[in-house]
Amino acid sequence: MSLDSSTRATETRIASLDVMRTIALFGIIVLNYHGYLNFSGALSTSKQSIFERWWHPFNGVLANPFPVGFVLIAGMGVSLMIDATNSKQLITEIRWRLARRGLFLLALGYGINWVWPGTILPYYGAFFLVASVIAVWPKTKLISLGLIAMIVAAVVESWRFEQSLKGNFTGWLSPAEPNTPRNFMIRIFIDYTHPLFPWLAFFITGILLGCIYLRIKVIRLKLVAISIAAIAISYSLNSKINSATNSQSNHDKSLRHLISTRPFDRGLLYVISAIGVVVAVFVVVDFLCERYKDSTVIQTARITGQMTLTIYLAHIFIYNAVVNKLKLVTPTGLDTAMIMSLAVYISAIIWANWWHNRFGQGPAERVYRRFGG
């Protein structure tokens, strides 16, 4: 979902943001196809290879960085749109543009969710709607909101876990469908795949990173060091607390759940470690894009990253056609999902670069810009 405003991009784009989108897109396709094809097998915890554990769509180490990367880059894009030197009138126009884009993605995502449950699109729309309000906030206020998002998510999930240990039913906080206003709001804010609590923390991290983007070249090593420290501290603390609370008492179980680094446990250490991983990766990608900016690989990935909305929608309809309608692919495990993902991803890269050379903006991006500005 690029940030250009014309049919053929005329304004200066930041290559590393587009390349990060391309990288994130690959992981999202693999995780989606693996999860949809092999849902029962993906949930299994027995006899899995190291690659199956890594690519586990719910708890694997690779289940988190790709979608988090998408959200973080979205935050950076918002920050780069609103410059502190812009006039009040221009800032107001940009905020309305963000609101329109948010409404478009929210509505599109709500529709897509009926054929592709768990899609990130409605959450993406919610992030842009929130951005239309908070994008001009001072850094201290943004950081505070990010911390609140982390804490609320951890407290709610911890409370739910404790209630489950007591035999109390909290299924009303996990509605099967977003079929009422209440269920829809519950999903957007605290439940399902990418709720604002805690994912707003990732989005705000992107906004803050965008604020200092012009200085990243100077502080790269510092950012990488901080990121690695965040990852190391999170996993070390998780390991130590798990070792110290190894009993089956409800108290120990609750504490282990609270300090979990698994995505759907939504703990504080999960958020901190995920931010560390994605920021470190972005800094490396930004360095490579600067050093090899004229290389074919970077240019190809940059163009592909400008059409992620079109490709994302296409991978959904391709799956439904190939798997559900034509029955050409059947689940056998990670191998099938990976082969199908690579086929779709490579085809998408070839198509995106051909389309860009002939028409500029992708078809979905064209509609998105027409509505959102």
N, C-alpha and C positions, 0 to 999 in steps of 0.2 A: 504494500500500500504506500506508494511513493508520495512525495510531497511537491511534485511539479505542478504547475498551474496552466499548462498549455498542451496542445496536442503533441507537439514535439518539444521536449524539455528545453527551454531557453534559459532558464536560470541555473546558476551553478549548483550542482548536486554534490553531496559528500559521498564519495565512493564507498567508504567503509560501512555506512549505514545500509546501502543497497546490498553490499556483499554479505553483511550479517543477516539480512533478510533471506538471501539465497541459501545460506548455510542453515538457518533456522527452518526454512521450508523443507529441506531434505529430512531433518529429524521429525518434523511434524507429520510428513507423509508416511514415514516408516512406522512411527508410533500409532498413527491412526489405522493403517492397514493391518498392522500386527494385532492391535486391540480388537478390531472388527472381525478379522479373519479367524483369530485364534483365541477368542475371549476366554473360553473355559480353560484352554491350555495355558494361556498367559497368566491366569490366576493361580495355576499350580505352582507349588514351591519345591516339588521333588524332581530329582534327576534333571536339573537344568544345567546347561553349559554356562560358562562364564559370559558368553555373548548373549544368551537368553536372559541371564540375570541383568546384564547391563541394559538391554533393550526392553525389559519388562515395562509395559505401558503404564503401570500404576506406581510401582515402587523401584524401578531400575534407576541406576545413576544417570542414565541418559534420558529418563522420562521427563526431567525437569528443565534442563538448560535451554532446549530449543524453544518451547513456548515462552519461557521467561525472557529469552533473548528477543523474541518478537515484541513483547510488551515493553521491555526496556528501550528498544529502538523507537517504538511509537512515542514514548515519553521524550526521547531526545529530539525527535522530529517536531513535537509540539514546542519544546523550548527554543529550538532554532527558528521557528516561525515567528515567535514573539520576542523581538529585540527590545532591550531596555531603552534604546534611543528612539523607538517608534513613537509617533504621535498618539494622543489619546484616541483620536478618530480611527486611526489604522489599527490600534490594538482592539478597539471595539469591533471593528469589521472582522478581524481574525478570530475573535472569540465567538462571533456569530457563525463564522465558517466552521469552527470546531464543533459547535452545537449541531449544525446541519449535518456534518459528517457523522457525528455520533448518532443522530436520529436515523440516518440512512443505514448505518451498519447495525444498529439495534433492530430495526424493522427487518432488514435482510437476514440477520442472524436468527431472528425469531421464526422466520419462515423456513430457513435452512435446517433449523433444529428438528423439525418434524421429519426430515429425511436423513439427517445426520446428527443424532443426539450427541451433545457434548461439544458442539462447534464453539470455537473461540469468538466468533463474530459478534454475538450480542454483548459479550463482555468487552470486546474491543470498542463497540459503540458506547458502552457505559463509561469507559475510560475517557473517551473524547468528550462526552457530555460533562464529566467531572472536570476535565481539563479546561473547558470553556469558563469555568468558575475559578479554578485554582492556579491557572498558568501564570498569572501575574502576582501571585502571592510571594512574599519574601521567603528566603531560604529557610529561616528558622520555623516559619509556619508550615512550610512543606514538609520539613523533617518531622515536625510534631505530628502531622497528619499521617505520615508514613508509619511512625511508631504506633500511633493509635490503631491503624489498620492491622499491624502485626499482633498487637496485644489483644484486640477484640477477637481476632480469628483464633488465637491460642486459647483464650479464656472460654469461648463458645465451644470449641472442639474438646477441650479438657472437661468442661462441664458435661457435655454429652457422653463422653467416655465414662466418667464417674457414674452418671445416671444408668448407663448400660450395665455397669458392674452391680448396681443395686436392683436391676431388673425393671427399671423404669423405661417406658417407651418414649423416644423422642423422634419418631419417624416423621412427625409433622414438619420437622426442619429439613427433611429430605423429600420434597414432593416428587412424585413419579413423573409428572408433567408440569410445565409452566402454563397451566390451563386456566388460572385465575390470577387477578392482579396480585393477591397475596403470595401465591406460589411463585409467580414470576419474580417478585421482589426478593423473596427468600433466596431463590437461585442466584440472582444477580449479586446479592450482597454477601451471603455466607455459605452457599452450598454448591455442589456439583463440581464443575471442572476448573473454572478460573474466576472465582468470586472476588469482588472488590476487597473483601477482607480475607486474606492478606495481600492479594495481587496488586492492590493499589500501591503497596510499598515498592514493588518492582517498577511500576509506571513512574512513580515519583523519583526513584533513583535515576531513571532515564532523564527526567526533566532536569535534575540537578547536574547530571553528567553533561547534558547539552549546554547548561549555563557556563561550564568551564571548558567546553570543547576547544576553543581557540588556544587554551593553555595546555592541552593534553600532551602535546609534543614535549613540553618542558617537564611535565610531572608523570610521564609514563611509568618510570621505574617505581616511583612512590605509589602510584595506583596499583600496580601489580603486587608490590610488597604488602600493601594493605589488604588486597583481595586474598592473597595466599594466606595471610595471617587470619583473616575472617574464616576461611575454609578450615584451616588447621585447628583453630580454637574451637569451632563448632563441632567438628568430628571428635576432637580430643575430649571435650567436655561431655559429649554424648556417650563416648566409650567409658569414661570414668564413672559417670552416674549410672550407666547400665550395669557396670561391674559392682558398684556399691549397693545397688537396689535389685538384687537378683532373686529376691523371694517372690512368692506368688500372692502376697498380701495386696489388698486393694490399693493401699497407699503407694506401694512400690510400683504397681502396675500403672497407676495414674501418673506418677512422676516420670516413668519411662516414656509414657505416651506424650507427656508435655514437652520433653526434650528430644523428641524424635526428629530425625532429619528426612523422614519420608514425606513426599508431597501432600498426600491426603490427610496426614495428621496435623498439618498446618501449624506446626510448632515454631517458636522463635528461632531455634537453631536451623530449621529448614530454610526459613526466609534468609537468614544471614549468610548461610553457606551458598545458597543459590545465587544471591547477589554477588558474592565473591567470585564464583565460577564465571558468571556471565560478564562481569566487568573485566576480569582478567582476559577472557577470550576476546572481548571487544578491543581492548588495548593492543593485543597482538595483531588482530585483523587490521586495525587502523594503521599500525606500523607497516604491515605487509602491503597494504593498499597504497601507502605513500611511497614505499621503496620500489614497488613494481607496478606503478600506476598505469604504465603503457603496455603491460603484458597482456597477451590474449586471454589468459585465465581471469585476470582481474576485470578486464573489460566485458568479457562474457558474463561473469557473475554479476557485475554491476547492472547490466541491462536486464538480466533475469530478475534481479531484486526489485526492479521497477514495475514488475507485473505479477507480484505475489498474490494479489486479490484474485485476478483471473485464474492463475494456476491453482490456487487453493480451491476455488469453486469447481474447477475442472476435475481435480483429483477426486472430488466427491461423486460427481456424475459418472466419471470413468469407472469408479469402483462399483456403483450401483448397476451400471450397464454390464460390465464384464463379469462380476461375481453374482449379483442377485438376479439379473435378467437372463444373461446368456449362459451362465453357469460354466464359464470357461476356466475359472480358477476355483479350486477347492482348498480348504485349510489343511495344511500339513505341518505347520509350525513356522518358526521365524524365517526359515529358508524361503518359503513361498512368499511371505510378506516382503522380505528384502528384495527378492527378484522383481516382484511386481512394482515395488516402490522405485527401484532403480530404473526400470523400464519407463515408468511414468515421469520420473524426475528428469532423466536424460532427454526424453522426448520434449518435455516442457522447456528445457534450456534451449534446445534446437529451435523449437517453435517461437519462443520469446524473442530470440535474436533475429530470426527471419521477420517476424511481425514488426519488431521495432524498426528494422531497416526500411520496411515498406510503408508502415502506417504510423509509427511513433507510439503513442499510448496504447496500452492493452484495452480490449473492449470493456471489461468490467471497470477498469480505472477511468475510462472515458465517461461512463455513466455516473460513477462515483464523483468525479470532478464536476460534471454537469449539475448534479444536485448540491454537492457540498462546496463548490467553489474552489 
